[in-house]
């Protein structure tokens, strides 16, 4: 990450775009700046998702093997009507992963 931030803070000669080395430096700085922006945005959104999950279902995150992202996905799958998830089979059907019986004939 230090290398990326160093590239993002670099100041290449913008008039040297016709030179291969200059064009490479301009492109690397542009990519590094975008990467830093996206990295920071992902961090902010992860914090927001974590706060929402902690507010809506704090006991869900305390279970073994369920992190904030998994809990958020489960809350999204359940939607506004968690009553429709009465069993593992109903959850599998909601997710589209329930086995469909098929005959060989």
Secondary structure, DSSP 8 states (H G I E B T S, - for coil): -HHHHHHHH----GGGTTSHHHHHHHHHHHHHHHHHHHHHHHHHHHHHHHHHHHHH-HHHHTSTT--HHHHHHHHHHHTT-GGG--SHHHHHHHHT-S-------
